[in-house]
Amino acid sequence: MTTYQCANLSSVIRTAWFFLGRTHPSLSRVFFTIVLPLSLLPPVMLYYAGTYQGDIFMPGLAARNWLGIGLIFLVAELATVLAMAHVIRWIAAINGFAADRSHAALLAVAAPIPLWLSSLGLFVPNIFFNVALCCLALGLACIVIYHGVAVLLKVRDDTQAASIAYGIMGVGLIAWALLLIIVIPGG
């Protein structure tokens, strides 16, 4: 990607955050139109890929209880989104910024969207493809967080925005790793 393309992508993301922040959508509407439908993707895709392609990924994987794993994963995802809204407010406060509840919730909802969508890659039964897709989605989630911090929390200084974003990303990575523990087969 060229410097111009990166700058253009940043501009598009910040503009989207600006308009989203100004519309003040209700959190219940955001939950039912974004969080619930998109958070259903990974459990459904885990069930599909685990049940029908599990042995392609790893011998014996198809024998796991993918319905149960999917349900636990869904509950954990929803809890994580709710918790991340509080974490975002806390990290912003530590850095001297007041994050309003709705903006923190919007950031907590938007950050995992690339990860939720990357679960569609499980239609392709190739572990390397899926790992690469997850890495790309994780990178996009980090970009979304950084620009969301700058626009929604009104952090004008890039260093401060990066500091807050890194804190959010760190907690988000820990949460993501804990979610993956649900899926990774035990010995």
C-alpha positions in Angstrom: 0.0 0.0 0.0 1.4 3.4 -0.9 1.6 6.3 1.5 -1.2 8.0 -0.4 -3.5 5.0 -0.1 -2.8 4.7 3.6 -3.6 8.4 4.1 -6.8 8.0 2.1 -7.9 4.9 4.1 -7.2 6.9 7.3 -9.3 9.8 6.0 -12.2 7.5 5.1 -12.1 5.8 8.5 -12.0 9.1 10.4 -14.8 10.5 8.3 -16.9 7.4 9.0 -16.2 7.8 12.8 -17.1 11.5 12.6 -20.5 10.8 11.1 -21.2 7.8 13.4 -20.3 9.9 16.4 -22.6 12.7 15.3 -25.6 10.5 14.7 -25.8 9.1 18.3 -27.5 5.8 17.4 -29.3 4.2 20.4 -27.3 1.4 22.0 -30.2 -1.0 21.8 -30.5 -0.3 18.0 -26.7 -0.8 17.6 -26.9 -4.1 19.6 -29.8 -5.5 17.5 -28.5 -4.3 14.1 -24.8 -4.8 14.4 -23.6 -6.7 17.5 -26.1 -9.5 17.5 -26.1 -10.4 13.8 -22.3 -10.1 13.4 -21.5 -11.8 16.6 -23.5 -14.8 15.4 -21.1 -15.3 12.4 -18.2 -16.8 14.3 -20.2 -19.4 16.3 -22.1 -20.4 13.2 -19.0 -20.6 11.1 -17.2 -22.5 13.9 -20.1 -25.0 13.9 -20.0 -25.3 10.1 -16.2 -25.6 9.8 -15.8 -27.8 12.9 -18.6 -30.2 12.0 -18.1 -30.5 8.2 -14.5 -29.6 7.7 -12.9 -30.2 11.1 -10.8 -33.2 10.1 -9.4 -31.2 7.2 -8.0 -28.6 9.7 -6.9 -31.2 12.2 -7.6 -35.0 12.6 -10.3 -35.6 15.2 -11.6 -32.0 15.2 -14.9 -32.9 13.7 -15.8 -35.0 16.7 -15.9 -32.1 19.1 -19.3 -30.7 20.3 -19.4 -27.7 18.0 -22.9 -26.6 18.9 -21.9 -26.3 22.6 -18.6 -24.6 21.6 -20.5 -22.1 19.4 -23.0 -21.2 22.1 -20.2 -20.7 24.7 -18.3 -18.6 22.2 -21.4 -16.4 21.5 -22.0 -15.7 25.1 -18.3 -14.9 25.6 -18.3 -12.6 22.6 -21.3 -10.6 23.9 -19.8 -10.4 27.3 -16.6 -9.2 25.8 -18.2 -6.4 23.9 -20.0 -5.2 27.0 -16.9 -5.3 29.1 -14.8 -3.6 26.5 -17.1 -0.5 26.6 -16.2 -0.1 30.3 -12.5 -0.9 29.6 -12.4 1.9 27.0 -13.9 4.4 29.4 -11.4 3.3 32.1 -8.3 3.5 29.8 -9.4 6.9 28.5 -9.8 8.2 32.1 -6.4 6.9 33.0 -5.0 9.0 30.2 -7.0 12.1 31.2 -9.9 11.9 28.8 -13.6 11.5 29.5 -15.2 9.0 27.2 -18.9 9.2 27.1 -20.8 5.9 27.5 -22.3 5.8 24.0 -19.0 6.7 22.3 -17.1 4.0 24.3 -19.8 1.5 23.4 -19.7 2.4 19.7 -15.9 1.9 19.7 -16.4 -1.5 21.5 -18.9 -2.5 18.8 -16.9 -1.3 15.8 -13.5 -2.8 16.8 -14.4 -6.5 16.4 -16.3 -6.1 13.1 -13.3 -7.1 11.0 -12.8 -10.1 13.2 -16.4 -11.1 13.0 -16.4 -10.8 9.3 -13.1 -12.8 9.0 -14.9 -15.8 10.4 -16.5 -16.2 6.9 -13.0 -17.4 5.8 -13.8 -20.7 7.5 -15.7 -21.6 4.3 -12.2 -22.2 2.9 -10.8 -25.3 4.7 -7.2 -24.0 4.7 -5.5 -23.2 8.0 -3.0 -20.9 6.4 -5.6 -18.9 4.6 -7.6 -18.5 7.8 -4.6 -17.5 9.9 -3.7 -14.8 7.3 -7.3 -13.6 7.2 -7.4 -13.3 11.0 -4.1 -11.4 11.0 -5.5 -9.0 8.4 -8.7 -8.6 10.4 -6.7 -7.9 13.6 -4.8 -5.2 11.8 -8.0 -3.6 10.5 -9.5 -3.8 14.0 -6.4 -1.9 15.4 -6.8 0.8 12.7 -10.5 1.1 13.6 -9.6 1.5 17.3 -6.9 4.1 16.7 -9.1 6.3 14.5 -12.1 5.8 16.8 -10.1 7.0 19.8 -9.0 10.1 17.9 -12.5 11.0 16.6 -14.9 9.7 19.2 -12.9 10.5 22.3 -11.7 13.8 20.7 -8.0 13.0 21.3 -6.2 15.5 19.0 -2.6 14.5 19.9 -1.5 11.5 17.9 0.7 10.2 20.7 -2.1 10.3 23.2 -4.5 8.7 20.8 -1.9 6.0 20.2 -1.4 5.5 23.9 -5.1 5.0 24.6 -5.5 2.9 21.5 -2.6 0.6 22.5 -4.2 0.1 25.9 -7.5 -0.8 24.3 -5.7 -3.1 21.8 -3.8 -4.8 24.5 -6.9 -5.7 26.5 -8.7 -6.6 23.3 -5.9 -9.0 22.3 -6.1 -10.7 25.7 -9.9 -11.0 25.3 -9.5 -12.4 21.8 -6.9 -14.9 23.0 -9.3 -16.0 25.8 -12.1 -16.5 23.2 -9.7 -18.6 21.1 -9.1 -20.9 24.1 -12.7 -22.0 23.7 -12.0 -23.2 20.2 -8.5 -24.6 20.4 -8.7 -28.4 21.0 -7.5 -29.7 24.3 -5.0 -32.5 24.6 
